């Protein structure tokens, strides 16, 4: 059985980071020296990373980071501890990576703009950008969204996707997805644009029901992976190796990999991803790398 390892949430939600020994120190060198892998993490991104009922940090991306921790422990021949630093948005996460306050941030969509400042791992999930709308609203097609008020969080890939996919929609900027969903509940907007898994999970946590995701084909799709310090090839290789190995294990029916997926995004997960879409994505990724026995 796969045992979920969870990062305990301290009262401050912030663990102190050991300073770097020197500017030339790589992540692998730092982890070998300290025995600590420092991860930047958001605490309100279910099913990826969030605070569960036991007041612990949990989620799909947290489990992926744990797999990376295990791989580093095996490679370095010593126990590795995960240390969490709260970082809620991409700007803060990139800043902490550049300042070496954190070693890795997962659950981030690749963009060319972000790639100017950090490196990205192989993607381990796909973000489908869709619109959460009330059931029975007849807004299930892209054409039906024309002229409708769609809540978007400003300066995100979701806002850009909505502009490109349906330029005739009226985009309503709202600071957070929680506020956007509250606006939907109050009928101040007609839909909320976002990562389909995240906005559905968030709506459930807010007690909102009778909602649909539209349209059937996503407005856009993005790979989700880990942001890493720029130019650290050795660490990036370890992260990519871990991700591709995990995908191969899932495709071969490995019980632990299967349980990890099913817990979060599988058929019995917190939210569900089309299993064939997920398998095809994993197959393509493994096919473009050396398969790991």
N, C-alpha and C positions, 0 to 999 in steps of 0.2 A: 504493500500500500504506500502511496505517496503521502508523506507527512509534510503538511504545510509549515514552513518556517516563517514566522512573522516577526517583524521588527517591533519591539515594545515601544510604545509611545511614552516618552518622558513628559513630565508635567510642563516643561517649557516648550515641547515639540521641536527642540533644537539641540543637537549634540555638538559639543565643541570639536573642532577639527584640528588635528595635529598639524602644525606648520610644516611646510616643505623644508627639506634639508638644504635644498639649493635649486637654483633656477633650472639646472640641467636634469633634475631628477624626473624620471619617467614614472607613470602610475605603477608599473610592475616593481620598480625599485622602491617606491614609497610603500607599497603594500608589503613587500618583503621586509622592509625595515620596521614597519609599525604593526603589521598584522591586522591592519584596518583598511577596508574598502569603504570610502565615503560616497554615499549616493544622495543626489538631490531629488527630492520627491514632493509631489503634490498630495495633499491630504483629502481632496474632494473630487476625485476622478474615478469613481466606481464605473466599471468593474476593474479598472487598471490599478489604482492605488487610492485607498480611502481608509477611514477609521471604522473598524467593524464593531459589532455589539460588545466585544470584550475589550474595547478601547485600545486595540492594537492596529498597527498599519498592516493592511492586507491587500490582496488583489493580484490580477494576472501579471502585471509588470513587476510587482514586488517578487513574485515567484520566479520570473525570468532573471531578475537580479540575483536571487538566491542561487539559481543554477550557475550563473557567472562566478559568484563567490566560491561555490564548490569546485569549479574548474580551476580557479586561481589557487585554491588550497591544495588541490592535487598537483598542480604544476610547481608550486613553490615548496611543497612538502611540509606545510605548517597550517595550523588552524587560522582562519580569517574571520574577523568580526565585521558585520555590516554596521555602519554608522549613518544615521539619517540626518539630513539637513533640509528643512522645509524650503521649497522654492515653487511658488504656485503658477508662475507664468514663464513663457519662453525667454523673455528678456532677462528676468532674474536668473533663470537657469543657465543661460549662456554666459552671463556675467560671472556667476560662481565657478563655471568651468574655466573661463579665461583666467580668473584669479586663483585658480587651483584650490578653491574652497571645497569643491567636490570633484570626484573622479569620474563620475558617470551620471547621466540623467536619462531614464528610459521613458517610454510612452510619449514620444515626440514625433511629429510628422516631418518628413524631409521637405525642405524648401531650398531653393538655390540661394536665397538671401541668407538663411541660417548657415548654409554650407560655407559661406565666406569666413565664418568666425569659429566654427567647430567642425569636427568630423562626425560622420554618421556610421552606425553599424548596419549590417544587413537587417532588413525589416523582418519582424516576427509577427506582424499583424497588419491588417488592412483597415483603414478608416474609410467608411462610406459616408459621404456627406448627404444627409437627407433632411426632410422637414417634418417635424412632429406637429400633427394637426388633430383636431377633435374628430372622433368617429362620426360618420354621417355628414361631414362637412362638404363632401363632393370636391375635395381638393387633392385628389389622388393622382393627378397627372401634372406634368410640367406646364402644360398649356393652362390648366385651371389655376395655377399660381400667379398668372399675370394679373397685375393690379391689386394683388393682395398684400397685406401688411405682414412682413416677415421679420421677426426679431433676429438680430445678428449681434454677436459680440465683436466690437470694432477691432480692426487690424489683425484679423485671424484668417486662416485659410478658408474657413467656412464663409466669411463675408465675401471673399474673392470668388469662391465657387458659386455663390448665389448670384452675384453680379453677372458672371459670365453665362450661367445656365438660363437665367430668366431675368433679362434686363428690364422687363416691364413690371416686375414686382417692386413694391415700395419697401425698401429696407429700413428697419427701425433699429438704430443702434441702442443696445442695452449693455450695461457694464459686465454683468455676469449671467451665466446660464440659469442660475437659480432665479434671478430677477426676471429673466426672459420667460421662464415657465410660469412665474406668478402673473406676468402680464398676459400670457395665454389663458390662464385660468380666469382672469378678470375680463377677458374678451377685448383687451386693448390691442392685441395683435391676432393675426389669423393662424400663425404658425411660428415655430422656432427652428432655425437652421443650425445643424451641428453634427458631430459624430453620432451616428445612429445608435451605437451601443451606449455611449455615455448619456445622451439626452433621454433615452428610454429608461436607463437605470436611475438617473436623477429624478425623473418624473415619478417613478415608482416609490423612491425614498420620500418624496413630498406628498405621497398619498393621492397622486393624480392617476385616474384610470380612464378607460374609454378613449384612448388615443391611438392614432395610426401613424405609420411612417410613410411618407410620400416623397417623390413618386417611386414607382417600382424600381426603376433604374436610378442609381444615385446621381446627384448633381455632379459629383466628382469622387475620385477615390485616391487615397494617399497611403503610402507605406508608412508604418509605424515602427520605429526602432529606437536605438539609444544614441544620445549625443555624447561625444567623447572629446577629450582635449585634442586640439589640432596637432597633427604631425606625430602622434604617438602610435607608430605602426605596430609595435609589439603587443601593446594592450588591445588595440583594435582587432588584431588577429585572434587573440584569446576570446574576445567577446563574440566575434563572428563564428569561430569554431564552436562555441557553446550553443549558439542559436541554431546553426545548421545541424549540429548533432541532435539537438532536441527535436527539430522538425523530422529528421530521419527516424528517430525513435518513435515518434507519434505515428508516422506512416506505417511502421512495422508492427504497430499494435502494442508497443511497450506499455505495461500497466501504469507505471508512474507518470509517463508523459501523457497518456490518455486521461488519467485522473486529473492532471493539472488543467488540460484543455476543458474537460467536461465540467470542472468546478466553476469555471469563469465564463467561457464562451461556447461551450458545447451544447449538446441537446438538453442536458439537465443543468446548464449553467445559470449564473446570475442573470445573464442575458444570452440570447442564442444567435449564433452565426450560422448561415447555411453551411452544413457540413461539407458539401461537395465543393463549394467555393473555397472553403478553408483548405481542404485537401489539395485542390488544384494549385492554390497559392504555395503551399508547402512543397508540393512536388516540383513546381517550376524552380523554386529557390534551391532545393537540394540538387536538382538537375544541373544548375548553373555553377555548382561547386563540386568538389570531390566528395563523394558519399563516404560517410564515416561509419565504420562497422560498429 
